[in-house]
Amino acid sequence: MNNPNYDYLKEKIPSDRWVLLQGSTRSGKTWSVINWLLHFCYNHSNNGIEIDITRKTYKQLKSTIWKDFEDITKMFGIYEEEKHHRTEHRYDLFGNFINYYGVDDGAKVHGRKRDILIMNEANQFPEDVVDQLTPRTRYKIIADFNPALGREHWLDKYIDEYGVLITTYKDNPHLTKDQVLDIESKRHNKYWWSIYGEGKRANVEGACFENWDEGAFSIEGQPIIDSWFGLDFGYSNDPTALVEVFIHKDTIYLKECFYETHLNTKQIANLCKEFCKDKLIIADSAEPRLIDELRKEHGLKIKGAKKVTINEGIVLMNDYKMIASGSNLKKELSMYRWADKGKTIPIDDYNHLLDSARYAAMFKLMNKNRGKYVIG
């Protein structure tokens, strides 16, 4: 009995440039990829096809997918030590060439070409590395991954274009009863079970905001008029970020406006005028000089945010459901998480639009009733 991942590879490889395998732990993704690879190289013997097997780091690769490659070829009795060039990380398989390396090896990422690329645990690859690998791949790209993606990831554009097969441990006919029991013993861990048991996507573990959905900046199909804006300043490494905000009953509506680096004061002012018109902007109060300049010299209706700790803002916003639109905003909501188990310190990343939203939301919500009133 074949694993569905193997059958999916056989079906999709002839027609699709990308073949995507999403699955829980022990769903058989890696073994299926290797088995497909063995059959492919055998059926195309002595063609000199260059195939690269990659993972985020060489250390991870060596102990996972490459170990599986060696184990499977030995199990089938086709492994030949003299064809394994360990120093070059290269194996001659039926007259085709398997190269294996971690994408932490910059020279191999930037300096080599291939016919087929295999990305193991592709969800861990930085997008800029993928952007180097894919143009240097002539024909096919196979990516397997578990769904620890958050709810916004660079893989999404390829999933949208090519589709994805989702499998779980239940699709793997070769697991023992004890292996199944070990997996199912973790049902109590909601995050782990969702991703590694059911093969579903979820926010990152310890996400600061969990009660949110993607949606239009509208209420019952009607455009929102009485909104206001939050603005967070950045420059080189961090972007300047503007978000439109409105609160209605138990819901905070958020809309990404701009998210750009290397903006000077005039450029910020022009973008704010484009999106905000004459509406109120609540900006990062740590930049009073810049706020004054935007107000006095560029005519923006802008004021500094009320002083409130980040934790207070997150707690207060979590009293509400959030509806968000904008790719960077969705990514931040998906990836912004607590740095500690006690949920006292959030990471200092994926927070530029969310800081903007916090400034704007706190301006309306800070009162003795902890925001339990309706705006609008």
C-alpha positions, -999 to +999 in steps of 0.1 A: +000+000+000+015+033-011+015+064+011-008+091-004+022+115-005+040+091-030+009+088-052+005+126-052+041+131-063+036+106-092+005+125-102+017+160-100+054+159-110+047+156-148+026+188-149+035+210-120+066+230-112+059+230-075+046+199-056+037+207-020+033+181+008+018+194+041+015+169+070+015+160+106+043+142+123+049+107+109+027+112+079+053+097+056+062+128+037+100+123+038+100+086+030+076+092+001+099+118-014+129+095-011+110+066-026+098+087-055+133+099-060+147+064-062+121+054-088+126+086-108+164+081-109+160+045-119+136+053-147+159+080-160+192+062-155+224+078-168+209+111-176+232+131-153+202+148-137+212+172-109+190+169-078+196+189-046+182+178-012+182+207+012+171+216+047+176+247+068+209+235+083+233+208+073+233+194+108+195+190+107+196+175+072+223+149+081+203+135+110+169+135+092+163+133+055+198+122+045+198+095+072+165+083+057+180+083+023+209+061+034+186+038+054+161+033+025+188+027-001+205+002+022+171-015+029+166-019-009+202-032-013+211-004-037+235+016-015+271+017-028+297+034-006+320+040-035+293+062-052+289+083-021+313+112-022+310+123+014+334+153+012+314+168-016+281+158-001+272+140-034+258+106-043+257+090-078+223+073-080+218+053-113+239+078-132+221+109-117+236+131-090+221+137-056+236+167-038+227+174-002+234+205+019+219+230+044+208+263+031+230+278+058+258+272+033+257+304+014+281+293-013+259+264-023+227+285-022+241+313-043+266+294-065+250+263-080+222+252-104+201+221-104+173+203-123+152+193-093+151+209-059+138+191-028+132+213+003+127+193+035+108+212+062+104+241+038+084+261+063+117+268+081+134+283+050+138+321+050+120+336+020+151+354+007+170+320+006+141+305-014+143+334-038+179+324-045+172+287-049+142+287-071+155+307-101+185+284-103+162+253-105+155+243-141+124+220-137+108+208-105+105+219-069+093+195-042+086+210-007+075+191+023+065+208+055+046+206+087+019+233+091+037+253+118+034+282+094+014+306+114-015+319+093+006+339+068+037+325+051+057+328+019+045+293+010+010+306+006+015+320-029+027+286-041-001+268-022-026+291-039-012+284-074-004+247-072-025+233-044-012+211-015-017+176-002-025+175+035-019+142+053-017+130+089-002+100+107-034+081+099-023+081+062+009+063+070+002+025+068+036+016+082+034+030+117+033+006+146+004+005+171+028+020+197+038+049+174+002+057+169-005+056+207+025+079+213+012+105+189-024+103+202-012+107+238-006+143+230-042+152+222-043+174+253-018+198+239-040+220+217-012+236+197+009+205+192-021+183+183-035+208+158-002+209+139+015+176+145-016+154+151-041+168+126-018+185+101-037+218+104-023+253+104-024+274+135-010+306+150+025+302+164+027+288+199+021+315+225+006+340+200-003+373+216-035+375+196-055+344+188-090+358+183-087+373+149-099+366+113-091+379+079-119+401+066-128+433+048-127+467+066-165+470+066-195+462+088-222+441+072-210+451+038-211+488+045-179+509+044-166+523+076-165+561+076-157+572+112-123+555+115-090+568+128-054+557+123-023+544+142+012+552+131+045+536+141+078+551+130+108+532+116+135+538+091+161+514+079+156+480+096+120+486+108+093+500+086+071+530+092+036+515+094+001+530+092-031+511+100-067+522+099-088+513+130-124+512+140-142+496+170-177+484+168-194+465+197-170+437+205-148+439+174-117+459+164-114+464+126-079+468+112-067+477+077-031+479+066-024+512+048+014+513+042+044+494+055+077+509+042+113+515+052+136+545+044+108+571+044+117+607+051+094+630+069+079+645+037+072+610+023+055+599+055+034+631+054+023+625+018+014+589+024-006+598+055-025+625+035-033+599+008-048+574+033-060+595+062-072+627+045-082+649+075-088+620+100-070+616+133-037+598+135-024+585+168+014+581+166+043+567+186+048+592+214+085+583+216+090+606+185+076+640+197+098+661+173+086+641+143+050+644+154+053+681+158+069+684+124+041+664+107+015+685+124+029+720+121+048+718+088+026+692+069-008+699+084-016+664+096-042+659+124-018+639+145-011+634+182+011+612+204-003+579+218-013+577+255+013+562+277+004+525+284+026+494+287+027+470+258+012+443+280-017+465+291-024+472+254-023+435+244-045+425+273-071+451+265-072+444+228-076+407+236-110+416+251-121+421+215-122+400+183-102+415+155-109+416+118-078+423+097-070+430+061-035+434+046-008+408+041+018+423+065-009+428+091-020+392+089+016+380+091+022+401+123-010+388+139+000+353+131+037+355+142+036+380+171+040+359+203+051+359+239+088+354+245+082+338+279+057+312+292+044+336+317+031+359+289+048+389+303+072+398+276+063+398+238+090+394+212+104+425+196+094+415+161+063+412+139+049+442+158+051+473+136+015+475+123+003+460+156+021+487+176+002+512+153-030+494+160-023+495+197-017+532+198-050+539+180-071+513+199-058+525+233-067+561+225-103+551+224-104+522+249-085+535+279-111+543+306-122+529+339-145+504+322-115+488+304-129+496+270-163+479+275-181+506+256-191+510+220-173+534+197-194+546+168 
